[in-house]
Amino acid sequence: MLPNQQFNIGNIVSLASYLYRSNFKKFFRLSLFAHLWLIVPIYGWAKFYAFAGLISRLVFCEISDQPESSEVAKSQIKKRFWQFLITAIIVILICLVKFLFFYIGLSIIGGIIYAVLAMFFGAISQPINRANPFGNTIFTIILIPIAIAIYFSPLWFYSRFFITDLPLAIEDDTNFIGAIKRSRQLSKGLTWRMIAIIFLSFVVTLPIQILGWMIYSIGFRVLIQLISLLLYKDWANENERFISVLFLMISNLINGITLMPFWQSIKSVVYYQIICRQEGFDLKICDRTIEITSDENK
């Protein structure tokens, strides 16, 4: 097993950022095509996930010092075209079912705890006010940790499937079932690290998202003013909600196109570091990735 530093969270995010910047034009173009395909139901969604897998494969091949051309990588991804969509659907359903069971179970447990404490401390004499439920102390003490657990539970469930598309994009002789099992196997015992990586990656992308929201907010108001001046003020007022939704969709689309390659790079580096750490895959190249991230941090 390799030293723990090779799964250093900061190194992973730094290396992914480096790969994202050094291949920005190529990855941005692939991400643009991926998001444009979302307009087409089912087939277009499959294309979206296939493009995401393609970016991951290209990143992985670069890390492992075995670069592939986009054409060669596409031919490999094409073999499992529909399986990327099937994998995504299954992962979403698994996480959703787990969340529903967790939500129901935690709500029942919370209700039981409240009933027991209410019997001992007489909280029932302090009824829960629907307008201000936090006025009930015991209810508040129970509700806050339950709400936090429910809010963050999807991230916990998803962390085990974070790299599901990587085995499908990289490994031979696998399918969507094998990819899901492989992801769970590789991420076993690394749930907290996965969550930390996802959280840190989100923080890194936060300035871009904030900038996107600022552009949306300012751009929307400017657009409304232009429409009011060039067309009819009444028309702009009547269709303000429609324009707002349309502009928001465009803003989110731009954010998605910009950030998808970064997230796929994160997945690829995580997957690569895990198989290095657990399976001794290409130890010399693993050492090289640490040197790259060290140079980036200087």
Protein Blocks (a to p, Z undefined) as FASTA:
>chain_A
ZZfklmgfklmmmmmmmmmmmmmmmmmmmmmmmmmmmmpghjlmmmmmmmmmmmmmmmmm
mmnopacdfklmmmmmmmmmmmmmmmmmmmmmmmmmmmmmmmmmmmmmmmmmmmmmmmmn
opmmmccdfklmmlpmklmmmmmmmmmmmmmmmmmmmmmmmmmmmmmmmmghiafklmmm
mmmmmmgoplmmmmmmmmmmmmmmmmmmmmmmmmmmmmmmmmmmmmmmmmcfklmmmmmm
mmmmmmmmmmmmmmmmmmmmmmmmmmmmmmmmmmmmmnopakllmmmmmmmmmmmmZZ
